[in-house]
Amino acid sequence: MGRRKVSPNLALDQLVARRQAEGERIVHLGFGESRLPVFPPLADRLAAGTDRNAYGPVVGDAGVRAAVAGYFARRGLPTEAHQVVVAPGSKPLLLALDMVHPGDVLLPQPCWVTYGPQATLAGKRAFGVPIPPECGGVPDPDAMRETIRAARALGHDPRIVVLTSPDNPTGTTAPPEIIRAICAVAEDEDLLLVSDEIYRDIPHDPAMPYLSPAEVVPHRTIVVTGLSKSLALGGWRIGVVRFPEGPGGERMRDDVASVASEIWSTLAGPMQAVAEYAFSEPPEVCAHLRASARLHGTVAKAVYDIVVAAGAQCRPPTGGFYVYPDFAPLRESLARLGVTDGESLQRHLIEELGIAVLAGVHFGDDPRALRFRAATSMLYGRTRGGQWAALRAEDPLKLPHIAEALADIERGFTKLAAG
Amino acid sequence: MGRRKVSPNLALDQLVARRQAEGERIVHLGFGESRLPVFPPLADRLAAGTDRNAYGPVVGDAGVRAAVAGYFARRGLPTEAHQVVVAPGSKPLLLALDMVHPGDVLLPQPCWVTYGPQATLAGKRAFGVPIPPECGGVPDPDAMRETIRAARALGHDPRIVVLTSPDNPTGTTAPPEIIRAICAVAEDEDLLLVSDEIYRDIPHDPAMPYLSPAEVVPHRTIVVTGLSKSLALGGWRIGVVRFPEGPGGERMRDDVASVASEIWSTLAGPMQAVAEYAFSEPPEVCAHLRASARLHGTVAKAVYDIVVAAGAQCRPPTGGFYVYPDFAPLRESLARLGVTDGESLQRHLIEELGIAVLAGVHFGDDPRALRFRAATSMLYGRTRGGQWAALRAEDPLKLPHIAEALADIERGFTKLAAG
């Protein structure tokens, strides 16, 4: 049995924390965390939920399931409480789905670091499908048909597609027409769609159209989300899943509940109290979500402008807090620095320029590609005061600590471009 | 793929809750939960930990790992913080161990409902080995040698043994000489011992000798524990694991951390704050643990007396909060009631006598055996006031709500014995 590795984004985060603690100056864009404080009413709910020390139902209490159902209903997805299961993060739910649904998995290439390893843990094969030019987070529909044909010809059995919109690592949102094209392939090829919508509540422009595949092919779409990204609660571990209405969805929900009962029992009771409040979306939570999304959009755009000015190609970010530039246009000059692929680019950036990013190869991208993910949500400041100031600022780019970090980044990429 | 079931203890708990809500009078002994309130300083720690919303290290923060190391050191197991990993319950840790260590699994028969399904989820075979006459939670050493020989002859590869002491479902503690005998087999046959010590801090007699296999064969023993049972925090989901010192232990720790990073990321930050406090064992926590253990012992003994008086054979409970009687002596008279196996006994008890228990078959025991587990920790009352009174009472058996429930149980078993 080969030695297993820690998920590369978590590993990089630990490395940077160590080097910063040793006094090194590093701009950390390497970790997919929203570095913002806890919205105080959420902390109040956690404290108020301490009495919930009984195990409770595996799928979650009635109250939290009803709140999550309402959340989906307000997004054009009519939902009953019994279609919902809560869990300690969306990660275990995604694994459970892999465990209970038969067949192999199709993944956008690049995609979030964990989908592939989870497929392996569940005894499945994962097939990467290149993303289209318009956006990340979805396989290119034509390439997906091609991959399915080729996989079947080799005796494999692709039956699940994972979509992420807005996307990690590209920070883009799939346009409705692409979602419809994917859904058409799913219908033709009898695929289950797992729609990871954990960045859905971080649109940079609230007016941007959003289409969930669950609106198009509800009977074959599972939606997964959580509070880690939108409410900066990664360390609290709150995830939810919505199953389709009807016997197929019920069966899959029961199967996931069964796996849950053997792996994690239930979401911690006090966290269920938090989730019930957050997913009911009172006005103050909505206002906080809007302010967070505005900040994420502003800073992502600033980093996008810097990398494009340095000569990279890049899809403009539209949701979440990532930028995913491609330095292919600079391949020749970068080669003179010893930078010839994603890994050497990542190494050069952290060691020569003090910028921590995660190379595309960690997201399943072509190892030779000069692409990486910059998590711009790490720029809001290392103190709670700085983070609150960023959230409240009319123009967060003018705050000294953010302006300084952006200047560091600009200097770094200008130097990189100069060769 | 066959339809999966929810873990039977959680399923029974949900059934009883529904029927009680409908107004039925049921004495609920069917669920392995310590029905006690949260010790208030733990709630304070959770509230104080709300600021911990960053992901943090997969294995847990330095503070909580150091506290857990101290906990083990005080129990004769010198431990460094780097040997410790925390998680949302001991359940995911046990699964991860199954996933990273090769080979099949040997389980005491009967044992906790989840070990077997977890082995299956990890793609392993589980072999039940009968428990010795002295106690549950450990395979009979001679029977274990026999099972290993037979399994290998069939081409299987048993390499892991799971021990539970004090035990679920029998409520007994393995005597040191049996632990030594198991360790000798493990040495001879090169087995990994997974010692589930989640009931360790609930000894009915604090002077009772306790030997962890980690004291005998430290290099091949992994210890798993948590706060769900001792501090009645099942719904908070806090578990820990201790790996052996040295390269073998480090490798397994890294492998488990890798699996953790793909399944659950980390224990929620506020829960780590709770764990750091609880595992540091300040005097007030120790006093609360002692009071809890005394209550558990008193009530388990009372139920033991009732079932033995009704004609059952039963190992005297010595730790945790379970009693596991065997009604074999009443087989003939029970047959006249239509009770011929564990399932029909469980059904008769809940439907005719209003007593909810979990039949031995759910713990992997012989389906024909007239055995069940009674979780006596469910008797402390359904209100917080009643539970606090139970904890503080000089003689909890004299409290009206406990005396009444015991009277119901006594009436039920007297009726059962009368046939």
Boltz contact constraints between the chains, C-beta under 6 A:
constraints:
  - contact:
      token1: [A, 1]
      token2: [B, 102]
      max_distance: 6.0
  - contact:
      token1: [A, 4]
      token2: [B, 255]
      max_distance: 6.0
  - contact:
      token1: [A, 4]
      token2: [B, 258]
      max_distance: 6.0
  - contact:
      token1: [A, 5]
      token2: [B, 258]
      max_distance: 6.0
  - contact:
      token1: [A, 6]
      token2: [B, 257]
      max_distance: 6.0
  - contact:
      token1: [A, 6]
      token2: [B, 258]
      max_distance: 6.0
  - contact:
      token1: [A, 6]
      token2: [B, 261]
      max_distance: 6.0
  - contact:
      token1: [A, 7]
      token2: [B, 261]
      max_distance: 6.0
  - contact:
      token1: [A, 7]
      token2: [B, 262]
      max_distance: 6.0
  - contact:
      token1: [A, 10]
      token2: [B, 58]
      max_distance: 6.0
  - contact:
      token1: [A, 10]
      token2: [B, 261]
      max_distance: 6.0
  - contact:
      token1: [A, 14]
      token2: [B, 57]
      max_distance: 6.0
  - contact:
      token1: [A, 33]
      token2: [B, 55]
      max_distance: 6.0
  - contact:
      token1: [A, 38]
      token2: [B, 50]
      max_distance: 6.0
  - contact:
      token1: [A, 38]
      token2: [B, 53]
      max_distance: 6.0
  - contact:
      token1: [A, 43]
      token2: [B, 50]
      max_distance: 6.0
  - contact:
      token1: [A, 46]
      token2: [B, 50]
      max_distance: 6.0
  - contact:
      token1: [A, 47]
      token2: [B, 47]
      max_distance: 6.0
  - contact:
      token1: [A, 50]
      token2: [B, 38]
      max_distance: 6.0
  - contact:
      token1: [A, 50]
      token2: [B, 43]
      max_distance: 6.0
  - contact:
      token1: [A, 50]
      token2: [B, 46]
      max_distance: 6.0
  - contact:
      token1: [A, 52]
      token2: [B, 235]
      max_distance: 6.0
  - contact:
      token1: [A, 53]
      token2: [B, 38]
      max_distance: 6.0
  - contact:
      token1: [A, 53]
      token2: [B, 232]
      max_distance: 6.0
  - contact:
      token1: [A, 53]
      token2: [B, 233]
      max_distance: 6.0
  - contact:
      token1: [A, 53]
      token2: [B, 235]
      max_distance: 6.0
  - contact:
      token1: [A, 53]
      token2: [B, 236]
      max_distance: 6.0
  - contact:
      token1: [A, 54]
      token2: [B, 235]
      max_distance: 6.0
  - contact:
      token1: [A, 55]
      token2: [B, 33]
      max_distance: 6.0
  - contact:
      token1: [A, 55]
      token2: [B, 234]
      max_distance: 6.0
  - contact:
      token1: [A, 55]
      token2: [B, 235]
      max_distance: 6.0
  - contact:
      token1: [A, 56]
      token2: [B, 235]
      max_distance: 6.0
  - contact:
      token1: [A, 57]
      token2: [B, 14]
      max_distance: 6.0
  - contact:
      token1: [A, 58]
      token2: [B, 10]
      max_distance: 6.0
  - contact:
      token1: [A, 88]
      token2: [B, 88]
      max_distance: 6.0
  - contact:
      token1: [A, 88]
      token2: [B, 264]
      max_distance: 6.0
  - contact:
      token1: [A, 89]
      token2: [B, 265]
      max_distance: 6.0
  - contact:
      token1: [A, 91]
      token2: [B, 265]
      max_distance: 6.0
  - contact:
      token1: [A, 92]
      token2: [B, 263]
      max_distance: 6.0
  - contact:
      token1: [A, 92]
      token2: [B, 264]
      max_distance: 6.0
  - contact:
      token1: [A, 95]
      token2: [B, 263]
      max_distance: 6.0
  - contact:
      token1: [A, 102]
      token2: [B, 1]
      max_distance: 6.0
  - contact:
      token1: [A, 114]
      token2: [B, 262]
      max_distance: 6.0
  - contact:
      token1: [A, 117]
      token2: [B, 262]
      max_distance: 6.0
  - contact:
      token1: [A, 118]
      token2: [B, 262]
      max_distance: 6.0
  - contact:
      token1: [A, 232]
      token2: [B, 53]
      max_distance: 6.0
  - contact:
      token1: [A, 233]
      token2: [B, 53]
      max_distance: 6.0
  - contact:
      token1: [A, 234]
      token2: [B, 55]
      max_distance: 6.0
  - contact:
      token1: [A, 235]
      token2: [B, 52]
      max_distance: 6.0
  - contact:
      token1: [A, 235]
      token2: [B, 53]
      max_distance: 6.0
  - contact:
      token1: [A, 235]
      token2: [B, 54]
      max_distance: 6.0
  - contact:
      token1: [A, 235]
      token2: [B, 55]
      max_distance: 6.0
  - contact:
      token1: [A, 235]
      token2: [B, 56]
      max_distance: 6.0
  - contact:
      token1: [A, 235]
      token2: [B, 269]
      max_distance: 6.0
  - contact:
      token1: [A, 236]
      token2: [B, 53]
      max_distance: 6.0
  - contact:
      token1: [A, 236]
      token2: [B, 268]
      max_distance: 6.0
  - contact:
      token1: [A, 237]
      token2: [B, 268]
      max_distance: 6.0
  - contact:
      token1: [A, 255]
      token2: [B, 4]
      max_distance: 6.0
  - contact:
      token1: [A, 257]
      token2: [B, 6]
      max_distance: 6.0
  - contact:
      token1: [A, 258]
      token2: [B, 4]
      max_distance: 6.0
  - contact:
      token1: [A, 258]
      token2: [B, 5]
      max_distance: 6.0
  - contact:
      token1: [A, 258]
      token2: [B, 6]
      max_distance: 6.0
  - contact:
      token1: [A, 261]
      token2: [B, 6]
      max_distance: 6.0
  - contact:
      token1: [A, 261]
      token2: [B, 7]
      max_distance: 6.0
  - contact:
      token1: [A, 261]
      token2: [B, 10]
      max_distance: 6.0
  - contact:
      token1: [A, 262]
      token2: [B, 7]
      max_distance: 6.0
  - contact:
      token1: [A, 262]
      token2: [B, 114]
      max_distance: 6.0
  - contact:
      token1: [A, 262]
      token2: [B, 117]
      max_distance: 6.0
  - contact:
      token1: [A, 262]
      token2: [B, 118]
      max_distance: 6.0
  - contact:
      token1: [A, 263]
      token2: [B, 92]
      max_distance: 6.0
  - contact:
      token1: [A, 263]
      token2: [B, 95]
      max_distance: 6.0
  - contact:
      token1: [A, 264]
      token2: [B, 92]
      max_distance: 6.0
  - contact:
      token1: [A, 265]
      token2: [B, 89]
      max_distance: 6.0
  - contact:
      token1: [A, 265]
      token2: [B, 91]
      max_distance: 6.0
  - contact:
      token1: [A, 268]
      token2: [B, 236]
      max_distance: 6.0
  - contact:
      token1: [A, 268]
      token2: [B, 237]
      max_distance: 6.0
  - contact:
      token1: [A, 269]
      token2: [B, 235]
      max_distance: 6.0
